[in-house]
């Protein structure tokens, strides 16, 4: 049985969430459980190396072909709606046959509201509807108090004192994503005990502007039947989805972040490489590292994901004939990273 659509419009699902929350992992599982539906994926990679799109193509899921996955790497998607998003959507709609569902994985820095407004553009309004906005939350990060306990009070204090200039942009991004969502996925719940998970759920629920369902997940394992077919028509419900940036009509800056790519030589030890990633995260306050590496005497490529000092690695696919046995990592953090020191430490 197919998932419902609104009239003749093609449904689109926006998957949002902070850096390292597990959006790509969730997307991979969603594609595996899509029951043969013709799905197109738009991946908005933050940084100059298309790691997420490559990860999807390497996962062995039927349908994850080059033409099914479109990478937009020219900046945060909500900042480049006219330049990148609208033309990409038009190209997908022009396909014969067009996709049955469109999945949009935003970068960790993207705000959903400008994307929702884009579905009112004449090129899209009659053809596509927002089936739902899914916020993927790193439950252990929230349990560790990564964001302000009372963001509204912090914002009020900042507004009252023009001398204050240290409002936390990460908290604003986090809240804007929650405020726009139709479904919250509390990911990585296997890393929390029952009491901590209950506290996180209460924290998230208290910050939501309306009743939204929270779903616990381990490694993003939630099927397409749960995530798709929400039929929320979110583009027609903007008033119920507040944003810190509404007064600016969605304008915002991400100058607090930077990213760069580190080329990695072949490594002799997976454990040693993972240790270097943890050391860099601790020493330089890096938010996220992701990419690939080559391990001596191993025919498979090593995929790496690091969120803070938490590092995950697995061998994802064989190296292609003629492919260089080398690796690359995208490093993402607050502006002012010591690139030379980080590069030297990662290369060992």
N, C-alpha and C positions, 0 to 999 in steps of 0.2 A: 504493500500500500504506500503510495507516494505521500510526501509531506505537503501540507496545504500551501497554496499561494493566494495572494489577495488579487481577485479579478484576474487580469491578464498580465499583471506586473511580475517581473522577475524578483524574487526575494534576495536581499543582501544582508549578510550578518557581519557586524563590526566586532572584532575581537580586540579588546583593549586591555591595558594592564601595565603595571610598572615594570621596570627593567628586571629581567630574570624571573618573572612570576611564573613562567611556563606556558606562554602563549603558543609557541611553535610546537611544543610537545602535545598540547591539547589539540591543536590543529591537525597534527599527524593522526592522532587517534580518531578524530572526527572524520577524516577522509577514509580511514580504514573501515568505518562503520556506516558509510553513506549509501550503502545498498545499491551501488551502480549509478547513482545520480550523476548527471553531467555537471561538474562543479568547476568553476574557475576561481583561482586564488590570487589575490593581490597582496604582496608582502612589501611593507615599507621598512626597509633596513636603515638603521641609523649608523652611518659610517660608510666607508668607501669600499667595503668588501661584503659581497652578498652572501653572508653565511646562512641566513635563514632559508632563502630560496634554494641554496645548494643542499641544505639539510633535508628539505622536503623532497627534492628530486632524488636524493640518495637513499630514501627510506624504503624503496621497493613497493610502494603502494600503486596498484593499477590506476592509471589515469593521471598520475603525477608526472606528466610529460612537460617538455620545455614550453609548449604553447598553452598548457593549462595553468602555469604559474608565471605571473608577471611581477617583476621586482621594480620598485620605485625607490631609488637610492639617492635622489637629488635633494634630500632634505626632509624634514618632518612633514608628513603627508597633510596634516591640517594647516600647514603654512603654504602649501603648494597646490591648493585645490584646483585653481584655474589652469596652472601650468602643467600639472601631471595627472591629477586624479580624474578630472572631467574627460580629457582625451583618452585616457586608459579605459574608462568605463564605456565611452563611445565605441572604442575599438572592440571591446568584448561584446557589446550589443549588436555590432555589425556582423558578427560571425554567423555562419550558416552551417549547422543550427547554432543559436545562441546558447549560453549556459543555462542550466535549470536553476542554479543557485550560485551566488557570488560570495566568497568569503574574503574579508578584508582584515588582515592582521596589521594593526598599526604599530609604529615604533613605541617604545616605552615612554616616550616623551609627548606623544600626540594627545591632543584634546579632542574628544568626540564631537563637541558641539559644532565646530566649523564643518566637519564632515556631514553631520545631519542636515545642516543648512544647504549643503551642496546638492542634496537630493531634491531641492526645490528648483534647481536650475532647469530651464526649458528642455535641455538636451536629455535630462534624466527623468523628470517628474512623471511623464506618461508611461515610462518603460520599467522603472525600478522602484521598489519600496524597501524600507529598512525593516527586515523581519525581526531584528532584535540587536541590542548592544549587549555584549557579554564582557563583564569585567573579571579578569583573572587576577586573583589576589595571592600574594606570597604570604600564607598564613603565619609561618614562623617569623617573618620580618615584622608583621604587625604585632605579634606577641612580644617581640623584643622592643617595642616602642619606637620604631623608626620614624614615626611622624608625631607631630605635636598632639598632646592630650586634648587640647581645646583649640582647634584651628580658628574658630570664629573669634575667640577672645584675642588670639594673636593678631588676627587681621584688624580687629577694632583698635588694639593698642597701636599698631603701625599707622593706621589712619589718623589717630589722634596726635601722633608725634612725628612731625615731618623730619626730625633728625634720625629716626630709626630707618635703617636701610638693610636689614638682615632678615626679612621675611623669607621663609623657607619655600622655594619654588616647587620642591618635590612634593610637599604637602598639598599645594594647590593642584598640581597635576593629578595626584592621587584622588583628591576629593572631586574634581571635575569628572574623572572617569567613573567614580561611583555614582555621582549625581545623574549621569546620562544613561546608566545601564538598566537593562530589563532583567538581568540575571547575574548573580555573583557566583563565581567559582572560587571557593576557598581551596587553593591548591597546596600540596605538600603536607597534608594533614597527618601523614604517617610520622612526621617529625615532631608532633605535639602530643601531649597526653590529653585526656578527656577534659580536664579542668582548664587547661590552656586554650584548647579549641573552643570551649564554651565562652571564655572571656573574649576571644577574638570575634566570635560570632556576635556577641552582645555589642562590642565596639563598632563593628561594621554596621549592624542594624541601626544603632543609634545615630549614625552619620548619614544614613540614606534618607532622601527627601520624601520617600513614599514606600509603600510595601513592595519589596522585591525579594524573591526567593533566593536563599543561600544554599549552594550545593557543595558539600565537601568532596574533595578529589585527591587521589594519589597519582602523581605523574600524569595529570590531565586526562585520566581515563573516564571520560563521559561520552556516551554514544551520541551520534547525530540525531537520533530520535528525540533526545532530551534537549539538545542545543538548537536544533533547527525547527522551524514551524511555529515560532512564537507569535507571528502575525501581529507585531506590535505597532506597525506603521509609525515608527518613532519620529520620522520627519514631520508628522502632523501633530506631534505631542511635545513641541519644544518648550512650551511654557512650564511643563511639569519637570523639566530637566535643567535646573539652574546651573550657572557656570560663574566662576570668579571673574571671567572675562566678558560677560554679557554686555557690560557698559562700553566695552571697546569693540563690540561687534565681532568678537572672536580673535582680535589681534593679540598677539603675545610674542614673547621672545624666549629663546632657549639659549641665551648667551652664557648661562651658568654651566653648560656642559660642553665637553669636547670628546672627540674620539680619534684614534689613530691605529694604524695597522703595524704589527710587529712580524717580520719574517723569522721563522724558526728553522734552524738546521735540524737534521735528523737527530733524534734523542735516543740515548741508550736505555733509559729507564722511565717507565710510565710514572712510577711513584716519585721519582726525583722531579719530573716535570710538574706533576700536581703539587708537589711541595713548593716549587718556585712560584706557582700561581698563588698559593695561599700566602706565601711570604710577601709577594708584591701587593696583594689585597690589604694585608695588615700594615705594611710600611707606607703605602701611598694612598690609602683610602680610595682605591679603585672600586667603582660600583659593579662593573660587569666585564667579563672577558669571555669570548667565545670564538671558536675556530677549529682548526684541524692541525694535526701533527703527524709526522712519520716516525715510527719506532723501529730501531735497528732489529733486523731479523724477523720482522713481522710484515706479512704481505698486505694486511688490512690497514686502512687509514684510521687514526685515532681522532674521534670527535670530542671536543672539550667544551664544557660550559662551566663558568664560575660566577657565582653571585656572592660578593663579599669573599669570605674565606671558605665558602662551601663550593667544592669542586666535584663535578661529575664527569666521567669519561667512559666511552665505550668505542669499540672498533665497529665502524659503520659500513665500510665497503672496501673491496680491493682497489689498489691503485690501478688506474687505467694504463694500458700500454703506452710507454713514452712519457707518462706523467712524472713530473719531478717529485722525488721523495723528499719533500720539504713541507713545512707547515706555515700557517699564518694565523694570527690572533687579532681580533678587534678588541681594543681596550677602550672602555668608556668610563668617564668619571667627571667630577666637577672640574671646571676650568682651572688651569694652573698645574696640571700633572707634570711631573719631572720625566719627560719622555725618554731622555737618554738613560737615566737610572733604571727606569722600568724596563726598557729594551735590553739593557745589559743584564739585568737580573733574570729576565725570562729566557734569554739565550744561554744563560749559565756559563 
